[in-house]
Amino acid sequence: MSEGFVTVGRGLRIEVARVGVDDPAAPLVVFLHEGLGSVALWKDTPARLCAAGGWRGLVYSRPGYGRSTPRAAHERWGTDFMHRQALEVLPAVLAACGVDAARERPWLFGHSDGGTIALIHAAGLPERVAGAIVLAPHVFVEDCSIDSIGRAREAYAGGLRERLARFHDDVDSAFFGWADAWLDPAFRDWSIVPLLAAIRCPVLAIQGHADEYGTMAQIDTIERAVPGARSLRLEGCGHSPHRDRPDAVLEVARAFVQRPLR
């Protein structure tokens, strides 16, 4: 793994890592982490997937996460925070990393909030995406999502903070940026369902039956709204399919990138 930093916007330092093959002709897969994730919290998933598929991989920590520039103490993310990540930050990171997305059109592999960011990006910039693989994405707000985030907030002082601190230079930046946005009453009406019909690339949506943050209604909605979308529904799987059922995710993701069947 090759690790480093790029600078985007008004001096934001973004942690990036490159994994996979050293072949400019290989598919480029960009990994978009979950709401409490980072480069480090992906662990070996990007490397394993890229090795199996023969891909190039680009992994980064969004602002506020990992070793990237922390969220300012007074900064509160609005209900549009995932839209901004998808349509402003992601294109800036790709450009800073030397990726001409209009020419080589990367694949997006996103988990949870990262899956949502992938879908928003694919809808808003359809000519710049080869395809999207989204794990436990959110396209609208469910009661179970809010309830689980509320429980995570309660657990934060009881040991969760210490566990997460291994993966973030400023763990409060990461946790409260995410939790406060999702638990804002204004967020209950948030939805990206109207955007989904604008997606033109192949989409594979993966969901676990035991996901405490979302139900199969998320995947059902994507299948109805995105032309040609495919799904994988996994037993014995919670909110993190790449950790709970890694072999199943690896197999279907590799096949999907090789033959997206759109």
C-alpha positions, -999 to 999 in steps of 0.1 A, spaced: 0 0 0 13 35 -9 1 62 15 3 99 15 -18 132 14 -32 155 -12 -46 190 -7 -80 201 -19 -102 231 -16 -91 257 9 -61 238 23 -79 206 33 -54 178 37 -68 145 25 -53 111 35 -50 88 5 -37 53 -1 -32 34 -33 -35 -4 -35 -37 -30 -62 -19 -35 -94 5 -11 -111 -11 -12 -145 -26 20 -159 -49 -1 -181 -65 -18 -151 -99 -7 -138 -96 20 -111 -118 14 -81 -124 43 -56 -133 32 -21 -157 54 -1 -159 47 36 -188 45 60 -200 73 83 -174 65 110 -148 50 86 -113 60 73 -85 46 52 -74 25 82 -108 12 91 -112 -4 57 -84 -27 69 -74 -51 41 -107 -50 22 -94 -27 -7 -62 -47 -11 -79 -80 -11 -105 -69 -36 -80 -52 -59 -57 -83 -58 -86 -106 -67 -99 -84 -95 -66 -71 -109 -77 -36 -102 -60 -3 -91 -75 10 -59 -77 45 -45 -87 49 -8 -91 81 10 -104 95 43 -130 123 39 -124 156 57 -131 151 94 -119 115 93 -88 94 97 -57 115 92 -74 141 70 -81 176 82 -105 174 112 -138 191 113 -136 224 132 -151 223 166 -178 248 157 -186 232 123 -219 214 121 -226 194 90 -259 201 73 -284 177 58 -266 181 25 -233 168 38 -233 137 16 -242 157 -15 -213 180 -8 -189 150 -4 -202 135 -36 -203 165 -59 -175 187 -44 -150 167 -24 -148 135 -44 -142 152 -77 -115 174 -61 -98 144 -45 -98 126 -79 -83 156 -96 -57 161 -69 -47 124 -73 -42 129 -110 -74 110 -120 -90 123 -152 -125 109 -144 -139 120 -178 -113 99 -195 -108 68 -174 -142 68 -155 -135 51 -121 -156 25 -104 -170 34 -70 -171 10 -41 -190 26 -12 -201 14 22 -231 29 41 -227 68 39 -200 60 13 -225 40 -7 -249 70 -7 -221 93 -18 -213 69 -47 -250 70 -58 -252 108 -56 -220 112 -75 -232 87 -102 -265 106 -105 -249 141 -106 -219 132 -128 -230 102 -149 -204 106 -175 -176 103 -149 -185 69 -134 -180 34 -149 -201 17 -123 -210 16 -86 -210 -12 -60 -228 0 -29 -229 -19 4 -257 -10 29 -264 24 13 -290 48 26 -314 64 0 -339 76 26 -341 77 64 -356 47 83 -365 46 120 -339 18 126 -311 40 113 -320 68 137 -324 44 166 -291 27 159 -272 60 156 -288 71 189 -276 40 206 -241 46 191 -241 80 206 -250 66 240 -222 40 236 -196 66 226 -185 75 261 -187 39 272 -158 25 252 -168 32 215 -147 64 216 -116 45 226 -121 19 199 -126 45 172 -97 66 183 -73 41 168 -86 51 133 -90 88 136 -65 116 146 -95 136 160 -122 110 169 -147 136 182 -145 153 148 -155 120 130 -181 109 155 -200 141 161 -199 153 125 -217 121 116 -240 116 146 -251 152 149 -260 154 112 -280 122 112 -298 129 145 -308 165 135 -346 164 133 -344 181 99 -326 150 86 -357 128 90 -371 141 56 -338 135 38 -339 114 7 -320 108 -25 -347 87 -42 -356 115 -67 -319 114 -79 -317 77 -86 -334 77 -120 -305 99 -133 -279 72 -128 -267 57 -161 -239 34 -149 -243 -2 -137 -251 -5 -100 -248 -34 -77 -264 -30 -43 -255 -53 -14 -275 -56 18 -274 -78 49 -306 -92 63 -294 -84 99 -283 -48 92 -292 -27 122 -289 5 102 -312 -2 73 -336 -27 58 -341 -43 24 -364 -14 16 -332 5 7 -323 -21 -19 -358 -25 -31 -360 12 -38 -327 12 -57 -338 -17 -79 -371 1 -87 -355 35 -94 -321 27 -111 -325 12 -145 -309 -23 -146 -297 -22 -110 -287 -56 -95 -287 -67 -59 -272 -92 -35 -290 -100 -3 -270 -118 23 -280 -140 52 -258 -139 83 -248 -103 75 -251 -70 94 -242 -35 83 -207 -44 70 -210 -70 42 -173 -67 34 -165 -78 69 -194 -102 77 -194 -120 43 -161 -111 27 -159 -140 3 -194 -134 -11 -187 -97 -16 -153 -104 -33 -168 -129 -57 -198 -108 -68 -178 -76 -70 -151 -91 -91 -177 -106 -115 -196 -74 -116 -167 -52 -127 -156 -78 -153 -191 -81 -167 -215 -54 -154 -243 -66 -177 -260 -32 -181 
